[in-house]
Amino acid sequence: MRRWLVVLPLLAVLLSSCGTISREMFTEKDLAAASPEGLSELRFNAKDQAAVLRFAQSVTARQQAERPFNALSISGGGANGAYAAGFLAGWTAHGDRPEFDLVTGVSTGALAAPLAFLGPTYDSRLREAYLSREVSRIISRKSAAIFSIPGLFRSDALRELVETYVNLDLLNQVAAEHRKGRRLLVATTNLDTEETIIWDMGAIAMGGDEKAVKLFQDVLIASASIPGVFPPALIQVSGSGRALSEMHADGGISTPFFIVPEALLRWTAPETQSSSARVYVLINGQIGTSFGFTKGNSLAILARAYDALSKAQARVQLTASQAFADRNQAELVYSAIPSDIEADSLNFKPDNMKRLYDYGYQRGLKGDAWETK
């Protein structure tokens, strides 16, 4: 099944090349002047140092509090997101899950992040989100859309899943936590600029209306839209006197997970910010190398190369995040799916999702699944 990680995107190129999304052409200059209509303060470019530092200042008060600053990052991984969902519930049952000052999510991690941000009372809804029968429809014959859109599957089932739990009530609760200084961030990849865009979901939630709900949902769906498998999401912006549509897709294209945006990875906090910090990373996938005889056909070679690439990217991001944590006197720990456990990011079958959820739950419950350097 793992080889389908490569097969599906390749099939998408070959079979859905005639599927298109209608867009009006614009230039880089047009885009530079654009922003989400009426919501220009709700996102920033991950490599924009000035914007990132402004964001960092917004959480300074909680960093300077006497108690430790707790951050959680949830990675991409498709169906493997059931692992993090189970782990969080098990962690709650273990009794030492903290309230997170910062929660970040990418791809499937973006879908889980709002519920993880709101805390243990949402564990049951997170379980439902990953174990419901509707999840199996995300990649199925019924959702297939070859030749009609630029992707093998429609994102209707994904949108229905998001709309099930992202409503005005949830946004109001996210906004309430945002007012306390807590932050919820989600990454998407802007395909027009090839850049990581960080969305401040709490700031979006502060809008408090159906327009804010729609943008909140669109960002989550965009972050989880695997290129070639699902069509990218268009997010409406305005600039240069006309409406534009940015094309956003899976945040995992540009970063497997993040604790801080790219521009902050080399940053050192002022000495006055001396409070301790704990950084937790939940990786919905495997990062360790393993032996596997590779057959000489193109499919086997591509599948093995994809595996090696994705694991290497996660290790590199872990190394960079560890260096940031060490430099800023923070403790970083992570938990990933062990190499001897079957993990397939495109297997949304209920039995597979429950197996991963239960495995994650047991690891979180035991409390000994965290690893360091």
Stockholm file with secondary structure:
# STOCKHOLM 1.0

chainA/1-373         MRRWLVVLPLLAVLLSSCGTISREMFTEKDLAAASPEGLSELRFNAKDQAAVLRFAQSVTARQQAERPFNALSISGGGANGAYAAGFLAGWTAHGDRPEFDLVTGVSTGALAAPLAFLGPTYDSRLREAYLSREVSRIISRKSAAIFSIPGLFRSDALRELVETYVNLDLLNQVAAEHRKGRRLLVATTNLDTEETIIWDMGAIAMGGDEKAVKLFQDVLIASASIPGVFPPALIQVSGSGRALSEMHADGGISTPFFIVPEALLRWTAPETQSSSARVYVLINGQIGTSFGFTKGNSLAILARAYDALSKAQARVQLTASQAFADRNQAELVYSAIPSDIEADSLNFKPDNMKRLYDYGYQRGLKGDAWETK
#=GR chainA/1-373 SS CTTHHHHHHHHHHHHSTTCCCCCCCCCHHHHHTCEETTCTTSEEETTCHHHHHHHHHHTHHHHTSSSCEEEEEECCCGGGHHHHHHHHHHHHHHTCCCCCSEEEEETHHHHHHHHHHHCGGGHHHHHHHHHSGGGGGSSSGGGBCTTTSSSSBCSHHHHHHHHHHCSHHHHHHHHHHHHTTCEEEEEEEETTTTEEEEEEHHHHHTTCSHHHHHHHHHHHHHHTCCBTTBCCEEEEEEETTEEEEEEEECGGGTCSCCSSCGGGTTCCCCTTCCCCEEEEEEESSCCSCCCCCCCSSHHHHHHHHHHHHHHHHHHHHHHHHHHHHHHTTEEEEEEECCTTSCCCTTCCCHHHHHHHHHHHHHHHHHTCCCBCC
#=GC SS_cons         CTTHHHHHHHHHHHHSTTCCCCCCCCCHHHHHTCEETTCTTSEEETTCHHHHHHHHHHTHHHHTSSSCEEEEEECCCGGGHHHHHHHHHHHHHHTCCCCCSEEEEETHHHHHHHHHHHCGGGHHHHHHHHHSGGGGGSSSGGGBCTTTSSSSBCSHHHHHHHHHHCSHHHHHHHHHHHHTTCEEEEEEEETTTTEEEEEEHHHHHTTCSHHHHHHHHHHHHHHTCCBTTBCCEEEEEEETTEEEEEEEECGGGTCSCCSSCGGGTTCCCCTTCCCCEEEEEEESSCCSCCCCCCCSSHHHHHHHHHHHHHHHHHHHHHHHHHHHHHHTTEEEEEEECCTTSCCCTTCCCHHHHHHHHHHHHHHHHHTCCCBCC
//
